[in-house]
Amino acid sequence: MRFVILTLLVGMLLTSGCSAGDAPAASRLPEATEAATGVREAGQWPPQDDPDAPREDVNGGTPSDVVLSLIDAGNRSDWPARYSLYTNHTIDYATAQQEWQEAAESYSEFEVLETRVWSRTEAAVRVAYRASASAPDRTRYGVDVPEPGEWWPLFKVEDAWKVQWMPRQ
């Protein structure tokens, strides 16, 4: 239930339209490889780690580094940094910033539990955390995602790891 609530909250915060605005440059989501897509469709997601797949991106960051940077940017209300760490932007920057400010979402006890990289462009990070946010009626609520946690997908976009944008549910 908590996962559903968090997913709905994040989804509400992240979508509602699309425009160029004053946003950082939008990036496109790369196509998934056929092998990874087949594995996901078979329900075996995320695929097993490939020790030969490169971990670092063009900036020297790993998938777990990017996830931690995303959380840090959100907790510091650094909206341009947060926005830049997502893959495909399904809403414009101004809308995302407004929704993030209204939600006043914060993460605590955030922990990376596992990282899997299975291709040059695809990875996932398993995380556990506590989060709090404001509902549209400004009521505060919390979400607890303990171990085994949840998987957050990442893709390389222009040779840099980015967290998959979570669509509105």
C-alpha positions as a printed NumPy array, in Angstrom:
array([[  0.   ,   0.   ,   0.   ],
       [  2.812,   2.385,   0.866],
       [  4.452,   1.726,  -2.479],
       [  1.196,   2.54 ,  -4.274],
       [  0.815,   5.78 ,  -2.323],
       [  4.415,   6.813,  -2.999],
       [  4.089,   5.915,  -6.663],
       [  0.923,   7.979,  -6.937],
       [  2.529,  10.929,  -5.147],
       [  5.639,  10.881,  -7.285],
       [  3.53 ,  10.455, -10.39 ],
       [  1.316,  13.419,  -9.473],
       [  4.392,  15.528,  -8.886],
       [  6.029,  14.678, -12.142],
       [  3.411,  14.934, -14.854],
       [  0.74 ,  17.209, -16.206],
       [  1.875,  18.563, -19.567],
       [  4.864,  19.209, -21.759],
       [  6.533,  22.379, -23.028],
       [  9.997,  23.759, -23.585],
       [  9.782,  26.518, -20.931],
       [ 12.938,  27.513, -19.082],
       [ 13.866,  23.901, -18.44 ],
       [ 17.292,  22.401, -18.703],
       [ 17.73 ,  20.633, -22.012],
       [ 15.314,  17.712, -22.259],
       [ 16.77 ,  14.321, -22.919],
       [ 15.324,  11.368, -24.694],
       [ 14.907,   7.921, -23.231],
       [ 17.066,   5.425, -25.113],
       [ 15.463,   2.362, -26.594],
       [ 15.769,  -0.703, -24.403],
       [ 17.831,  -3.505, -25.838],
       [ 15.845,  -6.447, -27.171],
       [ 17.413,  -8.778, -24.617],
       [ 16.577,  -6.555, -21.657],
       [ 13.07 ,  -5.911, -22.966],
       [ 12.449,  -9.645, -23.305],
       [ 13.69 , -10.255, -19.779],
       [ 11.424,  -7.536, -18.372],
       [  8.411,  -8.826, -20.267],
       [  9.065, -12.296, -18.833],
       [  8.826, -10.794, -15.341],
       [ 12.509, -11.204, -14.499],
       [ 13.288,  -7.587, -13.822],
       [ 15.858,  -6.374, -13.216],
       [ 18.128,  -8.641, -15.226],
       [ 21.243, -10.055, -13.632],
       [ 24.272,  -7.832, -13.256],
       [ 26.893,  -8.035, -16.023],
       [ 30.303,  -7.566, -14.397],
       [ 31.756,  -6.562, -17.786],
       [ 29.271,  -3.711, -18.361],
       [ 30.829,  -0.303, -17.686],
       [ 29.697,   1.287, -14.413],
       [ 30.908,   4.848, -14.817],
       [ 29.431,   7.343, -17.211],
       [ 31.137,  10.174, -19.071],
       [ 31.088,  12.225, -15.833],
       [ 32.621,   9.418, -13.758],
       [ 29.286,   8.76 , -12.035],
       [ 27.789,   5.356, -11.347],
       [ 24.067,   4.537, -11.25 ],
       [ 24.06 ,   4.621,  -7.438],
       [ 25.883,   7.987,  -7.468],
       [ 23.161,   9.437,  -9.686],
       [ 20.329,   8.122,  -7.492],
       [ 21.997,   9.606,  -4.403],
       [ 22.51 ,  12.922,  -6.238],
       [ 18.823,  12.958,  -7.227],
       [ 17.734,  12.492,  -3.61 ],
       [ 20.215,  15.095,  -2.382],
       [ 19.04 ,  17.628,  -4.989],
       [ 15.412,  17.097,  -3.987],
       [ 16.159,  17.409,  -0.277],
       [ 18.056,  20.67 ,  -0.95 ],
       [ 15.275,  22.004,  -3.216],
       [ 17.785,  22.251,  -6.073],
       [ 15.137,  21.867,  -8.765],
       [ 17.372,  22.338, -11.834],
       [ 19.748,  19.621, -10.587],
       [ 16.866,  17.297,  -9.733],
       [ 15.216,  17.813, -13.118],
       [ 18.506,  17.227, -14.961],
       [ 18.956,  13.796, -13.355],
       [ 15.805,  12.314, -14.903],
       [ 15.683,  10.641, -18.334],
       [ 12.787,  11.713, -20.515],
       [ 10.977,  14.752, -19.198],
       [  7.237,  14.224, -19.488],
       [  6.425,  17.666, -18.082],
       [  8.097,  21.01 , -18.425],
       [ 10.54 ,  22.261, -15.814],
       [  8.299,  25.039, -14.438],
       [  5.45 ,  22.605, -13.744],
       [  7.783,  20.076, -12.126],
       [  9.311,  22.762,  -9.92 ],
       [  5.901,  24.028,  -8.796],
       [  4.677,  20.527,  -7.972],
       [  7.881,  19.654,  -6.085],
       [  7.628,  22.846,  -4.04 ],
       [  3.982,  22.185,  -3.173],
       [  4.674,  18.568,  -2.185],
       [  7.66 ,  19.546,  -0.007],
       [  8.847,  15.969,  -0.361],
       [ 11.87 ,  14.877,   1.64 ],
       [ 13.728,  11.595,   1.968],
       [ 15.508,  10.295,   5.063],
       [ 17.356,   7.103,   5.864],
       [ 17.904,   6.677,   2.125],
       [ 20.078,   3.668,   1.411],
       [ 21.325,   2.059,  -1.79 ],
       [ 21.014,  -1.694,  -1.268],
       [ 22.172,  -3.025,  -4.644],
       [ 23.132,  -1.877,  -8.113],
       [ 22.793,  -3.927, -11.28 ],
       [ 24.206,  -2.854, -14.625],
       [ 23.326,  -5.251, -17.424],
       [ 24.24 ,  -3.288, -20.53 ],
       [ 26.151,  -0.198, -21.593],
       [ 22.943,   1.854, -21.254],
       [ 20.706,   0.13 , -18.691],
       [ 20.894,  -0.314, -14.94 ],
       [ 18.772,  -0.436, -11.815],
       [ 19.393,   0.545,  -8.214],
       [ 17.543,  -1.113,  -5.327],
       [ 16.815,   1.387,  -2.551],
       [ 15.197,   1.588,   0.884],
       [ 14.067,   4.841,   2.498],
       [ 11.574,   6.898,   4.442],
       [  9.87 ,   9.792,   2.713],
       [  7.406,  12.47 ,   3.708],
       [  5.349,  14.75 ,   1.514],
       [  2.27 ,  16.931,   1.431],
       [ -0.901,  15.764,  -0.276],
       [ -2.797,  18.277,  -2.446],
       [ -4.858,  19.225,   0.638],
       [ -1.516,  20.004,   2.396],
       [ -1.858,  17.054,   4.778],
       [  1.59 ,  15.593,   5.573],
       [  2.083,  11.867,   5.298],
       [  4.977,   9.447,   5.31 ],
       [  6.035,   6.461,   3.265],
       [  8.387,   3.758,   4.504],
       [ 10.108,   1.479,   1.975],
       [ 12.196,  -0.963,   4.061],
       [ 14.255,  -3.882,   2.768],
       [ 13.919,  -5.548,   0.362],
       [ 13.284,  -2.044,  -1.021],
       [ 12.308,  -1.147,  -4.566],
       [ 14.172,  -0.985,  -7.863],
       [ 14.686,   2.341,  -9.627],
       [ 15.594,   2.004, -13.336],
       [ 18.328,   4.113, -14.925],
       [ 19.392,   4.665, -18.519],
       [ 22.377,   6.333, -20.098],
       [ 21.329,   9.445, -21.97 ],
       [ 24.09 ,  11.215, -23.876],
       [ 26.59 ,   8.991, -22.008],
       [ 25.353,  10.052, -18.541],
       [ 23.276,   7.901, -16.169],
       [ 19.75 ,   9.265, -15.571],
       [ 16.916,   8.002, -13.374],
       [ 13.776,   6.908, -15.217],
       [ 11.11 ,   9.605, -15.027],
       [  8.126,   8.224, -13.124],
       [  4.85 ,   8.854, -14.981],
       [  1.624,   9.902, -13.297],
       [ -0.398,   6.858, -12.29 ]])
